[in-house]
Amino acid sequence: MNALAEPGLYRHLDEMTPWNDRLQVLECIAVADEAPDVKTFTFRSDNQTWFRYKPGQFVTFELPCEGGPLMRTYTLSSSPSRPFSIAVTVKAQGNSIGTRWMFDNLAPGIHVKAFGPVGDFTLHQHPAAKYLFISAGSGVTPMMSMLRWLNDCAPWTDVSFVNCARRPEEIIFRKELELLGSRMPGLSLGFLIEERSSRESWFGHMGRIDAVRLPLLSPDFREREVFCCGPDPFMRAVRGMLENAGFDMAHYHQESFGAPPVEIVATPAKDGAIALAPAESVTPIRFSLSEVDADCVAGQTVLQTARASGVRIPAACEFGLCGTCKVKCEGAVDMNHNGGILDDEIADGFILACCSRPLGAISVEA
């Protein structure tokens, strides 16, 4: 069917409800090449809902790869100021499995299940008068989400945008960034490449980011709220430079899917009682949808018990950050999470299976 002829496709935002990852999947509506081995995949809801999130957050896809579903987490490059679709921009590495599946199979009309958006790497968590966005390679994606939001909602914001790439043609979003640079009076762009290319001429900065080049690209970096994203060696280098320069690291933030410190939340049973299970005991768990009864050994998580019992609960990060293992639970658990679940979801009886340990007999919708 012609998209323009679809009944009810164009609706006002107040006629729609926010996208709910517990109930819906996404439909791919566009695929675009951004740079060598880099594509942007754009999605809409399969149920005409809108997307509510913070710029810089991420989603986790359940990809139907050969050998079974594969969970992969990607930062959104789109902006919540344009809430009718979301987009991820991904680079396929030589050993990629999930991303390569997306490149080979994901096309307009294909549906995938997704979880999120979640994450704390966002300027909304750290408002400031001046920002420094510094990134390398595909680490530019959360920066682009935040910059697009600023362009739509606060285009006068003072932003120093530094992006590093191997060659000129590998600068992701280069044309759009240059366009935004001509429209946002407070935006300063700084590109840094490692080597010249026969495909494109280059007259800008060259080399790797270091204590000499950073002040050239962002002279007043010490006065800015810094957001950094890229390969781990790149982020370590940036962090070390800032520390050596006497930067106040309370104003430094980096995108990382490594395990941060956990937040401990005790979720009580309906009668309000909380009591830890005795050491070396087993606690019964009922997986209601699978009709499986299992014993959870002391210290095991709900996810570990599910896997040992042949019950599948989707999980990606497995330390309470991505929210993919969110399930409804009756009974008390001790939940150690890193922000992958909201307070209202906990109040509704949801837990993260990867970081929840039963405090007594529980029933889980899985």
VOBA-1610 file (N, C-alpha, C; in pm, whole numbers, padded with zeros to 5 digits, always signed):
BEGIN
Met+00085-00120+00000Met+00000+00000+00000Met+00088+00124+00000Asn+00049+00223-00077Asn+00118+00351-00076Asn+00106+00412+00064Ala+00222+00455+00119Ala+00221+00507+00255Ala+00128+00626+00269Leu+00117+00707+00163Leu+00031+00824+00170Leu-00116+00786+00179Ala-00148+00662+00139Ala-00287+00618+00140Ala-00324+00543+00266Glu-00228+00518+00353Glu-00258+00443+00475Glu-00353+00523+00562Pro-00466+00465+00599Pro-00562+00538+00682Pro-00505+00569+00820Gly-00521+00692+00864Gly-00480+00730+00997Gly-00330+00743+01017Leu-00252+00746+00907Leu-00107+00755+00923Leu-00067+00887+00988Tyr-00133+00994+00949Tyr-00101+01126+01003Tyr-00199+01160+01113Arg-00149+01160+01237Arg-00232+01190+01352Arg-00159+01292+01438His-00236+01372+01509His-00177+01467+01602His-00116+01391+01720Leu-00012+01450+01779Leu+00059+01383+01887Leu-00032+01356+02006Asp-00125+01448+02034Asp-00213+01428+02149Asp-00319+01322+02123Glu-00324+01269+02001Glu-00414+01159+01969Glu-00343+01024+01981Met-00215+01026+02016Met-00135+00905+02021Met-00081+00883+02162Thr-00044+00761+02193Thr+00017+00728+02322Thr+00165+00699+02300Pro+00249+00714+02405Pro+00392+00685+02389Pro+00417+00537+02360Trp+00524+00511+02287Trp+00565+00375+02255Trp+00599+00300+02383Asn+00554+00176+02390Asn+00575+00093+02508Asn+00649-00032+02465Asp+00774-00048+02507Asp+00854-00160+02459Asp+00808-00295+02512Arg+00715-00294+02608Arg+00665-00422+02658Arg+00557-00480+02568Leu+00503-00397+02480Leu+00387-00439+02402Leu+00408-00435+02251Gln+00507-00361+02203Gln+00513-00332+02061Gln+00650-00362+02001Val+00653-00372+01869Val+00777-00388+01794Val+00793-00268+01702Leu+00908-00262+01635Leu+00937-00151+01546Leu+00936-00198+01401Glu+00896-00108+01312Glu+00900-00135+01169Glu+01006-00045+01105Cys+01099-00106+01034Cys+01200-00028+00963Cys+01132+00046+00848Ile+01158+00176+00838Ile+01097+00256+00731Ile+01199+00317+00636Ala+01328+00314+00672Ala+01430+00371+00583Ala+01568+00320+00624Val+01654+00306+00522Val+01795+00270+00543Val+01879+00365+00459Ala+01979+00428+00519Ala+02062+00525+00447Ala+02209+00501+00475Asp+02292+00513+00372Asp+02437+00504+00387Asp+02490+00636+00442Glu+02577+00630+00542Glu+02635+00749+00603Glu+02784+00763+00574Ala+02855+00651+00569Ala+02999+00648+00548Ala+03033+00502+00515Pro+03159+00472+00479Pro+03194+00332+00452Pro+03158+00242+00570Asp+03076+00139+00543Asp+03034+00042+00644Asp+02953+00104+00756Val+02888+00217+00731Val+02803+00283+00829Val+02667+00312+00768Lys+02562+00268+00834Lys+02426+00291+00786Lys+02339+00345+00899Thr+02238+00422+00861Thr+02135+00465+00954Thr+02006+00391+00923Phe+01948+00330+01026Phe+01821+00258+01015Phe+01716+00338+01091Thr+01607+00372+01022Thr+01501+00451+01083Thr+01379+00363+01103Phe+01311+00381+01217Phe+01199+00296+01254Phe+01079+00381+01297Arg+00963+00323+01280Arg+00842+00378+01340Arg+00777+00267+01423Ser+00684+00306+01506Ser+00611+00207+01584Ser+00518+00129+01493Asp+00497+00003+01527Asp+00403-00076+01448Asp+00259-00051+01490Asn+00240+00039+01587Asn+00105+00062+01639Asn+00074+00211+01652Gln+00137+00291+01567Gln+00111+00436+01560Gln+00119+00502+01698Thr+00231+00484+01761Thr+00259+00554+01886Thr+00382+00642+01864Trp+00408+00731+01960Trp+00522+00821+01946Trp+00630+00786+02047Phe+00751+00835+02023Phe+00867+00795+02102Phe+00905+00904+02201Arg+00910+00868+02328Arg+00946+00959+02435Arg+01077+00911+02497Tyr+01182+00991+02483Tyr+01313+00953+02537Tyr+01398+01078+02550Lys+01520+01062+02601Lys+01613+01172+02616Lys+01724+01158+02512Pro+01769+01268+02452Pro+01875+01257+02352Pro+02001+01198+02411Gly+02054+01094+02345Gly+02173+01025+02394Gly+02143+00887+02451Gln+02014+00854+02469Gln+01979+00723+02522Gln+01993+00614+02414Phe+01978+00489+02457Phe+01999+00377+02364Phe+01882+00280+02369Val+01874+00194+02267Val+01776+00088+02260Val+01849-00045+02241Thr+01782-00153+02274Thr+01836-00286+02252Thr+01744-00361+02157Phe+01799-00411+02047Phe+01724-00487+01950Phe+01737-00636+01976Glu+01629-00708+01951Glu+01634-00854+01948Glu+01635-00894+01801Leu+01751-00936+01752Leu+01770-00963+01609Leu+01757-01113+01583Pro+01673-01151+01486Pro+01649-01294+01458Pro+01761-01354+01374Cys+01880-01363+01432Cys+01996-01415+01359Cys+01990-01568+01351Glu+02068-01621+01258Glu+02078-01767+01247Glu+02139-01822+01376Gly+02078-01923+01430Gly+02124-01981+01555Gly+02048-01931+01676Gly+01954-01839+01654Gly+01872-01791+01765Gly+01878-01641+01779Pro+01782-01584+01851Pro+01777-01438+01868Pro+01904-01384+01933Leu+01947-01267+01886Leu+02067-01203+01936Leu+02032-01064+01987Met+02076-01031+02109Met+02049-00900+02167Met+02166-00808+02140Arg+02139-00691+02082Arg+02243-00593+02055Arg+02193-00453+02092Thr+02279-00375+02156Thr+02243-00243+02204Thr+02304-00136+02115Tyr+02221-00036+02076Tyr+02266+00072+01989Tyr+02215+00206+02041Thr+02302+00307+02037Thr+02262+00440+02077Thr+02177+00505+01968Leu+02075+00578+02009Leu+01990+00648+01913Leu+02064+00770+01858Ser+02058+00787+01728Ser+02114+00907+01666Ser+02005+01010+01637Ser+01881+00971+01652Ser+01768+01061+01628Ser+01744+01149+01750Ser+01654+01245+01734Ser+01622+01339+01843Ser+01478+01323+01887Pro+01452+01327+02019Pro+01313+01317+02067Pro+01229+01438+02028Ser+01293+01543+01976Ser+01216+01657+01926Ser+01142+01622+01797Arg+01173+01505+01741Arg+01103+01454+01623Arg+01050+01316+01660Pro+00937+01312+01731Pro+00897+01193+01806Pro+00824+01084+01726Phe+00807+01101+01596Phe+00730+01001+01523Phe+00816+00885+01473Ser+00947+00896+01485Ser+01036+00787+01445Ser+01162+00793+01530Ile+01236+00684+01530Ile+01368+00680+01593Ile+01466+00621+01493Ala+01595+00649+01515Ala+01696+00598+01422Ala+01821+00558+01500Val+01889+00456+01449Val+02020+00418+01499Val+02118+00422+01383Thr+02239+00466+01410Thr+02343+00471+01308Thr+02454+00378+01354Val+02483+00275+01275Val+02571+00167+01320Val+02681+00141+01218Lys+02795+00098+01271Lys+02910+00062+01189Lys+02933-00087+01198Ala+02947-00152+01084Ala+02970-00297+01081Ala+03120-00325+01085Gln+03166-00382+01194Gln+03305-00422+01206Gln+03325-00557+01139Gly+03451-00597+01124Gly+03480-00722+01057Gly+03423-00843+01127Asn+03415-00837+01260Asn+03364-00951+01337Asn+03220-00930+01383Ser+03152-00831+01327Ser+03013-00805+01367Ser+02923-00922+01329Ile+02829-00951+01418Ile+02728-01052+01387Ile+02592-00985+01376Gly+02551-00919+01485Gly+02422-00851+01484Gly+02416-00738+01383Thr+02520-00653+01381Thr+02520-00541+01288Thr+02525-00590+01144Arg+02601-00694+01119Arg+02607-00749+00982Arg+02472-00805+00942Trp+02399-00865+01038Trp+02264-00912+01006Trp+02176-00794+00966Met+02188-00683+01037Met+02109-00565+01003Met+02143-00517+00863Phe+02272-00512+00830Phe+02313-00466+00698Phe+02257-00556+00587Asp+02255-00686+00613Asp+02216-00781+00509Asp+02065-00804+00501Asn+01992-00779+00609Asn+01852-00820+00613Asn+01753-00710+00646Leu+01795-00607+00717Leu+01699-00507+00763Leu+01670-00408+00652Ala+01544-00403+00610Ala+01500-00318+00500Ala+01362-00263+00535Pro+01317-00159+00465Pro+01182-00107+00492Pro+01077-00218+00488Gly+00992-00219+00590Gly+00887-00320+00601Gly+00921-00434+00695Ile+01049-00448+00733Ile+01091-00554+00825Ile+01065-00509+00969His+01015-00600+01051His+00985-00570+01191His+01088-00635+01284Val+01125-00564+01390Val+01214-00618+01492Val+01161-00577+01629Lys+01190-00659+01727Lys+01152-00627+01864Lys+01262-00542+01927Ala+01223-00445+02008Ala+01321-00356+02071Ala+01282-00328+02214Phe+01383-00292+02295Phe+01363-00260+02436Phe+01425-00124+02464Gly+01363-00046+02549Gly+01414+00087+02582Gly+01315+00193+02538Pro+01366+00315+02513Pro+01503+00362+02531Pro+01536+00385+02679Val+01664+00365+02712Val+01713+00388+02847Val+01854+00446+02840Gly+01908+00485+02955Gly+02045+00535+02962Gly+02052+00673+03025Asp+02165+00702+03088Asp+02187+00830+03157Asp+02284+00921+03085Phe+02335+00879+02969Phe+02431+00961+02895Phe+02354+01062+02811Thr+02316+01173+02874Thr+02234+01272+02808Thr+02257+01409+02873Leu+02255+01513+02791Leu+02271+01648+02845Leu+02154+01687+02935His+02041+01620+02922His+01927+01649+03009His+01959+01619+03155Gln+02053+01528+03179Gln+02093+01495+03315Gln+02196+01595+03368His+02259+01670+03278His+02368+01760+03318His+02357+01892+03242Pro+02255+01971+03270Pro+02239+02099+03200Pro+02356+02193+03229Ala+02400+02266+03127Ala+02514+02355+03142Ala+02502+02469+03041Ala+02581+02573+03063Ala+02582+02688+02972Ala+02664+02658+02848Lys+02767+02571+02861Lys+02856+02542+02750Lys+02889+02392+02749Tyr+02892+02334+02630Tyr+02918+02190+02617Tyr+03039+02165+02527Leu+03105+02053+02554Leu+03203+01997+02462Leu+03161+01854+02432Phe+03125+01827+02307Phe+03095+01692+02262Phe+03219+01643+02187Ile+03282+01539+02238Ile+03403+01488+02175Ile+03386+01339+02149Ser+03409+01298+02024Ser+03378+01160+01985Ser+03474+01112+01879Ala+03473+00982+01859Ala+03553+00918+01754Ala+03470+00810+01689Gly+03477+00801+01556Gly+03406+00697+01484Gly+03257+00702+01507Ser+03196+00585+01528Ser+03052+00578+01549Ser+03011+00629+01686Gly+03109+00667+01770Gly+03076+00732+01897Gly+03010+00866+01879Val+03001+00913+01755Val+02935+01040+01726Val+02784+01031+01741Thr+02727+00909+01745Thr+02581+00895+01740Thr+02509+00961+01857Pro+02548+00941+01985Pro+02475+01012+02091Pro+02496+01163+02084Met+02615+01205+02037Met+02640+01348+02022Met+02547+01408+01917Met+02523+01330+01810Met+02434+01379+01705Met+02291+01388+01755Ser+02251+01294+01838Ser+02117+01300+01896Ser+02101+01426+01980Met+02202+01455+02063Met+02194+01573+02148Met+02202+01702+02067Leu+02287+01703+01963Leu+02300+01823+01882Leu+02173+01849+01801Arg+02113+01744+01749Arg+01987+01761+01676Arg+01879+01816+01768Trp+01877+01769+01892Trp+01778+01822+01986Trp+01804+01970+02013Leu+01930+02005+02033Leu+01963+02145+02057Leu+01927+02232+01936Asn+01952+02181+01815Asn+01918+02257+01695Asn+01769+02285+01687Asp+01688+02188+01727Asp+01543+02205+01722Asp+01490+02290+01837Cys+01552+02280+01954Cys+01492+02337+02075Cys+01571+02453+02137Ala+01700+02457+02116Ala+01782+02564+02175Ala+01902+02591+02084Pro+01879+02640+01962Pro+01986+02652+01863Pro+02095+02753+01899Trp+02073+02837+01999Trp+02175+02936+02040Trp+02277+02878+02137Thr+02260+02751+02179Thr+02347+02691+02281Thr+02493+02689+02235Asp+02583+02715+02328Asp+02727+02715+02301Asp+02778+02571+02305Val+02812+02516+02188Val+02857+02378+02177Val+02987+02372+02098Ser+03088+02311+02156Ser+03211+02278+02084Ser+03203+02131+02047Phe+03200+02103+01917Phe+03177+01967+01868Phe+03305+01917+01802Val+03371+01821+01867Val+03498+01768+01816Val+03477+01622+01777Asn+03510+01589+01652Asn+03493+01452+01604Asn+03621+01405+01537Cys+03664+01285+01572Cys+03787+01227+01519Cys+03754+01108+01430Ala+03827+01096+01319Ala+03806+00986+01226Ala+03938+00948+01162Arg+03941+00831+01101Arg+04065+00786+01037Arg+04093+00865+00909Arg+03989+00877+00824Arg+04003+00949+00697Arg+03885+01043+00678Pro+03897+01143+00588Pro+03788+01239+00570Pro+03653+01176+00536Glu+03653+01074+00451Glu+03526+01013+00410Glu+03462+00932+00522Glu+03536+00910+00631Glu+03481+00833+00742Glu+03423+00922+00851Ile+03417+01053+00828Ile+03352+01142+00923Ile+03201+01127+00907Ile+03138+01063+01003Ile+02994+01035+00997Ile+02917+01165+01020Phe+02814+01185+00939Phe+02727+01305+00946Phe+02800+01434+00907Arg+02909+01425+00833Arg+02989+01545+00805Arg+02907+01655+00738Lys+02831+01620+00633Lys+02755+01722+00562Lys+02649+01786+00651Glu+02580+01705+00731Glu+02478+01761+00820Glu+02542+01849+00926Leu+02657+01806+00978Leu+02725+01885+01080Leu+02767+02021+01023Glu+02819+02021+00901Glu+02860+02147+00839Glu+02739+02237+00814Leu+02625+02177+00780Leu+02503+02255+00763Leu+02459+02315+00896Leu+02461+02233+01001Leu+02423+02285+01133Leu+02520+02394+01178Gly+02647+02380+01141Gly+02745+02482+01176Gly+02714+02617+01116Ser+02644+02617+01002Ser+02606+02743+00938Ser+02476+02800+00993Arg+02405+02720+01073Arg+02274+02761+01123Arg+02270+02785+01273Met+02358+02720+01346Met+02360+02734+01492Met+02473+02830+01529Pro+02442+02951+01572Pro+02547+03051+01598Pro+02645+03012+01706Gly+02604+02926+01799Gly+02692+02888+01909Gly+02769+02760+01885Leu+02757+02700+01765Leu+02821+02572+01737Leu+02958+02593+01673Ser+03060+02532+01733Ser+03196+02534+01678Ser+03235+02391+01644Leu+03268+02365+01517Leu+03303+02231+01471Leu+03454+02215+01463Gly+03502+02099+01508Gly+03642+02066+01496Gly+03659+01922+01453Phe+03709+01900+01332Phe+03732+01765+01282Phe+03881+01735+01288Leu+03914+01611+01323Leu+04053+01567+01332Leu+04064+01431+01266Ile+04149+01420+01162Ile+04167+01292+01094Ile+04310+01244+01112Glu+04327+01111+01097Glu+04459+01053+01119Glu+04542+01047+00991Glu+04477+01027+00877Glu+04553+01013+00753Glu+04476+01071+00635Arg+04548+01117+00535Arg+04486+01173+00416Arg+04427+01061+00331Ser+04343+01100+00236Ser+04275+01003+00152Ser+04285+01046+00007Ser+04291+00948-00083Ser+04291+00978-00226Ser+04151+01014-00275Arg+04050+00988-00191Arg+03912+01013-00232Arg+03869+01156-00205Glu+03925+01219-00101Glu+03885+01355-00065Glu+04006+01436-00023Ser+04009+01562-00066Ser+04114+01651-00020Ser+04085+01693+00123Trp+04191+01729+00196Trp+04174+01766+00337Trp+04271+01877+00374Phe+04219+01984+00433Phe+04302+02097+00471Phe+04286+02129+00620Gly+04225+02037+00694Gly+04201+02061+00836Gly+04306+01998+00924His+04270+01980+01053His+04362+01924+01152His+04389+01776+01122Met+04511+01734+01151Met+04548+01594+01133Met+04620+01543+01258Gly+04611+01412+01279Gly+04675+01348+01392Gly+04573+01290+01488Arg+04621+01250+01603Arg+04534+01196+01708Arg+04515+01300+01817Ile+04400+01289+01883Ile+04370+01385+01988Ile+04476+01375+02099Asp+04528+01490+02140Asp+04628+01491+02247Asp+04622+01626+02318Ala+04713+01647+02412Ala+04710+01767+02495Ala+04740+01894+02416Val+04800+01881+02297Val+04827+01996+02212Val+04708+02028+02124Arg+04648+01924+02065Arg+04540+01947+01968Arg+04407+01981+02035Leu+04381+01927+02154Leu+04253+01956+02218Leu+04232+02105+02241Pro+04330+02180+02294Pro+04309+02324+02310Pro+04292+02397+02177Leu+04350+02345+02068Leu+04331+02407+01937Leu+04188+02389+01888Leu+04130+02273+01918Leu+03993+02243+01872Leu+03888+02304+01964Ser+03920+02314+02093Ser+03827+02370+02191Ser+03906+02446+02296Pro+03942+02573+02268Pro+04032+02648+02356Pro+03984+02660+02501Asp+03853+02670+02522Asp+03802+02688+02658Asp+03739+02560+02713Phe+03798+02445+02680Phe+03739+02316+02720Phe+03723+02303+02871Arg+03807+02372+02949Arg+03798+02361+03094Arg+03669+02421+03149Glu+03603+02504+03070Glu+03480+02571+03114Glu+03354+02498+03070Arg+03369+02383+03008Arg+03256+02317+02945Arg+03217+02187+03014Glu+03090+02149+02998Glu+03042+02017+03037Glu+03080+01922+02925Val+03158+01820+02956Val+03217+01736+02852Val+03144+01603+02841Phe+03107+01568+02719Phe+03050+01437+02687Phe+03142+01369+02588Cys+03182+01246+02618Cys+03280+01175+02536Cys+03228+01036+02500Cys+03247+00998+02374Cys+03205+00863+02331Cys+03294+00818+02217Gly+03335+00693+02220Gly+03419+00635+02116Gly+03478+00505+02166Pro+03575+00450+02094Pro+03641+00327+02140Pro+03703+00349+02279Asp+03716+00242+02355Asp+03770+00254+02491Asp+03906+00322+02497Pro+04003+00289+02408Pro+04132+00359+02414Pro+04118+00510+02393Phe+04026+00549+02306Phe+04002+00691+02281Phe+03948+00759+02406Met+03850+00697+02471Met+03792+00758+02591Met+03893+00764+02704Arg+03977+00662+02717Arg+04081+00665+02820Arg+04179+00779+02795Ala+04212+00800+02666Ala+04305+00908+02632Ala+04245+01044+02664Val+04119+01064+02630Val+04054+01192+02657Val+04045+01215+02807Arg+04006+01113+02879Arg+03994+01126+03024Arg+04129+01161+03086Gly+04234+01094+03042Gly+04367+01122+03094Gly+04413+01264+03064Met+04384+01311+02942Met+04420+01449+02906Met+04351+01550+02996Leu+04223+01528+03018Leu+04147+01622+03101Leu+04197+01621+03245Glu+04224+01503+03298Glu+04275+01494+03435Glu+04409+01566+03448Asn+04498+01545+03349Asn+04630+01609+03354Asn+04621+01760+03336Ala+04513+01805+03271Ala+04495+01949+03250Ala+04426+02016+03368Gly+04397+01939+03472Gly+04332+01996+03589Gly+04183+02018+03572Phe+04122+01948+03477Phe+03978+01962+03454Phe+03900+01903+03570Asp+03790+01966+03607Asp+03703+01913+03712Asp+03624+01795+03657Met+03664+01673+03691Met+03606+01553+03631Met+03461+01530+03671Ala+03408+01608+03763Ala+03265+01599+03793Ala+03183+01645+03673His+03246+01717+03581His+03178+01766+03461His+03215+01684+03337Tyr+03268+01564+03359Tyr+03303+01474+03248Tyr+03209+01354+03249His+03158+01318+03132His+03063+01207+03119His+03100+01128+02994Gln+03099+00995+03004Gln+03130+00914+02887Gln+03027+00804+02869Glu+03005+00770+02743Glu+02911+00663+02709Glu+02984+00531+02725Ser+02929+00443+02806Ser+02992+00314+02827Ser+02886+00211+02860Phe+02901+00092+02801Phe+02810-00017+02833Phe+02875-00115+02929Gly+02984-00071+02994Gly+03041-00150+03101Gly+02958-00137+03227Ala+02978-00225+03321Ala+02894-00227+03441Ala+02930-00113+03535Pro+02837-00019+03558Pro+02859+00086+03657Pro+02820+00038+03796Pro+02842+00119+03900Pro+02799+00079+04034Pro+02649+00053+04037Val+02608-00047+04113Val+02468-00086+04113Val+02389-00006+04215Glu+02260+00006+04187Glu+02167+00064+04283Glu+02089-00050+04344Ile+02085-00058+04474Ile+02019-00169+04542Ile+01876-00129+04576Val+01781-00207+04524Val+01640-00180+04550Val+01576-00306+04602Ala+01520-00299+04718Ala+01445-00413+04773Ala+01300-00398+04734Thr+01248-00494+04661Thr+01109-00491+04618Thr+01028-00583+04709Pro+00943-00530+04794Pro+00875-00612+04893Pro+00760-00691+04835Ala+00721-00795+04907Ala+00600-00866+04873Ala+00480-00779+04906Lys+00361-00823+04866Lys+00242-00740+04883Lys+00209-00715+05030Asp+00253-00805+05118Asp+00226-00782+05260Asp+00330-00693+05325Gly+00429-00647+05245Gly+00528-00554+05295Gly+00647-00621+05361Ala+00647-00752+05373Ala+00756-00821+05442Ala+00876-00835+05349Ile+00996-00816+05405Ile+01121-00838+05332Ile+01210-00923+05420Ala+01248-01039+05369Ala+01335-01127+05446Ala+01424-01202+05348Leu+01555-01196+05369Leu+01647-01265+05281Leu+01634-01415+05299Ala+01651-01487+05187Ala+01646-01632+05193Ala+01768-01685+05269Pro+01753-01791+05347Pro+01867-01845+05422Pro+01977-01891+05328Ala+02103-01884+05376Ala+02215-01929+05295Ala+02200-02076+05260Glu+02246-02111+05140Glu+02247-02248+05090Glu+02106-02307+05083Ser+02005-02222+05071Ser+01869-02273+05055Ser+01826-02260+04910Val+01711-02311+04878Val+01653-02294+04745Val+01518-02227+04762Thr+01484-02144+04664Thr+01359-02070+04667Thr+01278-02105+04543Pro+01151-02140+04559Pro+01072-02178+04441Pro+01036-02056+04356Ile+01049-02075+04224Ile+01006-01974+04126Ile+00911-02040+04028Arg+00799-01977+04008Arg+00702-02023+03908Arg+00712-01934+03785Phe+00752-01991+03671Phe+00753-01919+03545Phe+00618-01945+03478Ser+00526-01851+03498Ser+00385-01879+03468Ser+00357-01899+03321Leu+00415-01820+03233Leu+00385-01832+03090Leu+00440-01962+03032Ser+00554-02007+03085Ser+00614-02133+03038Ser+00563-02253+03114Glu+00485-02227+03222Glu+00433-02333+03307Glu+00546-02421+03361Val+00650-02356+03411Val+00767-02425+03465Val+00784-02386+03611Asp+00805-02485+03696Asp+00839-02462+03836Asp+00986-02494+03855Ala+01059-02401+03918Ala+01203-02419+03934Ala+01245-02379+04074Asp+01364-02429+04113Asp+01423-02393+04241Asp+01541-02300+04215Cys+01537-02184+04279Cys+01646-02088+04267Cys+01743-02110+04382Val+01866-02147+04350Val+01968-02169+04452Val+02006-02035+04512Ala+02035-02033+04640Ala+02071-01909+04709Ala+02183-01838+04635Gly+02165-01708+04607Gly+02265-01629+04537Gly+02241-01617+04389Gln+02158-01706+04331Gln+02129-01699+04189Gln+02027-01591+04159Thr+02035-01536+04038Thr+01935-01440+03993Thr+01819-01514+03929Val+01711-01441+03909Val+01595-01497+03839Val+01634-01539+03698Leu+01718-01460+03632Leu+01762-01493+03496Leu+01844-01622+03494Gln+01934-01639+03588Gln+02015-01761+03593Gln+01928-01884+03615Thr+01830-01870+03702Thr+01739-01983+03726Thr+01654-02013+03603Ala+01611-01908+03533Ala+01532-01928+03412Ala+01612-02006+03308Arg+01736-01967+03288Arg+01819-02035+03188Arg+01844-02180+03227Ala+01868-02203+03357Ala+01892-02340+03402Ala+01768-02427+03386Ser+01651-02363+03379Ser+01525-02437+03369Ser+01470-02439+03227Gly+01546-02387+03131Gly+01501-02387+02993Gly+01398-02281+02961Val+01386-02179+03046Val+01291-02069+03022Val+01369-01952+02963Arg+01322-01900+02850Arg+01395-01792+02784Arg+01343-01656+02829Ile+01433-01574+02884Ile+01405-01434+02913Ile+01509-01353+02837Pro+01469-01264+02746Pro+01567-01185+02671Pro+01657-01107+02765Ala+01786-01100+02733Ala+01881-01024+02816Ala+01999-00984+02730Ala+02046-00862+02748Ala+02159-00812+02671Ala+02277-00781+02763Cys+02268-00672+02841Cys+02384-00629+02920Cys+02408-00719+03041Glu+02302-00764+03104Glu+02304-00853+03221Glu+02365-00789+03346Phe+02359-00656+03355Phe+02393-00590+03482Phe+02298-00476+03512Gly+02174-00487+03463Gly+02070-00395+03506Gly+02069-00260+03438Leu+02130-00249+03321Leu+02137-00120+03252Leu+02040-00110+03135Cys+02033-00215+03053Cys+01958-00202+02926Cys+01809-00224+02942Gly+01765-00297+03043Gly+01623-00317+03066Gly+01558-00425+02983Thr+01636-00502+02906Thr+01575-00602+02818Thr+01515-00720+02892Cys+01562-00747+03015Cys+01512-00863+03089Cys+01398-00826+03182Lys+01329-00719+03151Lys+01219-00671+03235Lys+01102-00769+03229Val+01059-00817+03343Val+00946-00910+03351Val+00860-00874+03472Lys+00735-00914+03467Lys+00646-00888+03579Lys+00661-01001+03681Cys+00657-00963+03808Cys+00685-01058+03914Cys+00589-01037+04030Glu+00540-01146+04085Glu+00463-01143+04209Glu+00548-01203+04319Gly+00571-01126+04424Gly+00657-01169+04533Gly+00775-01075+04547Ala+00852-01094+04655Ala+00960-01001+04688Ala+01092-01046+04629Val+01168-00950+04575Val+01303-00976+04525Val+01398-00868+04577Asp+01526-00900+04576Asp+01631-00804+04605Asp+01692-00767+04470Met+01669-00644+04423Met+01707-00605+04288Met+01821-00504+04291Asn+01933-00538+04227Asn+02049-00450+04216Asn+02059-00404+04071His+02012-00285+04041His+02008-00242+03901His+02087-00114+03880Asn+02108-00082+03752Asn+02186+00036+03713Asn+02104+00133+03630Gly+01976+00141+03657Gly+01892+00239+03589Gly+01811+00185+03474Gly+01810+00053+03455Gly+01737-00003+03342Gly+01589-00021+03367Ile+01537+00027+03477Ile+01395+00014+03507Ile+01350+00140+03580Leu+01229+00183+03551Leu+01175+00306+03609Leu+01101+00278+03739Asp+01089+00380+03821Asp+01020+00363+03949Asp+00874+00321+03930Asp+00808+00377+03828Asp+00668+00341+03808Asp+00654+00198+03758Glu+00756+00147+03688Glu+00754+00007+03645Glu+00773-00084+03766Ile+00860-00046+03857Ile+00877-00124+03980Ile+00747-00126+04059Ala+00681-00010+04066Ala+00553-00001+04137Ala+00447-00089+04072Asp+00459-00110+03940Asp+00363-00195+03868Asp+00396-00342+03879Gly+00506-00375+03950Gly+00540-00515+03971Gly+00646-00571+03879Phe+00716-00484+03803Phe+00819-00533+03712Phe+00954-00538+03783Ile+01037-00633+03740Ile+01174-00647+03789Ile+01266-00667+03670Leu+01397-00652+03693Leu+01498-00692+03595Leu+01551-00828+03638Ala+01525-00928+03556Ala+01557-01065+03595Ala+01707-01087+03615Cys+01789-01009+03543Cys+01934-01032+03548Cys+01995-00993+03681Cys+01928-00906+03755Cys+01989-00854+03878Cys+01892-00863+03996Ser+01798-00956+03988Ser+01701-00974+04096Ser+01714-01114+04155Arg+01719-01118+04288Arg+01726-01246+04360Arg+01604-01258+04450Pro+01534-01371+04445Pro+01410-01384+04521Pro+01435-01383+04671Leu+01343-01318+04743Leu+01346-01317+04889Leu+01247-01418+04947Gly+01179-01487+04860Gly+01081-01587+04897Gly+01021-01641+04768Ala+00921-01724+04780Ala+00857-01781+04662Ala+00801-01668+04575Ile+00827-01674+04444Ile+00779-01572+04351Ile+00721-01638+04226Ser+00642-01559+04154Ser+00587-01603+04025Ser+00626-01498+03923Val+00685-01544+03813Val+00736-01454+03710Val+00665-01482+03579Glu+00623-01374+03510Glu+00558-01388+03379Glu+00664-01410+03272Ala+00704-01534+03254Ala+00805-01569+03154Ala+00785-01715+03113
//
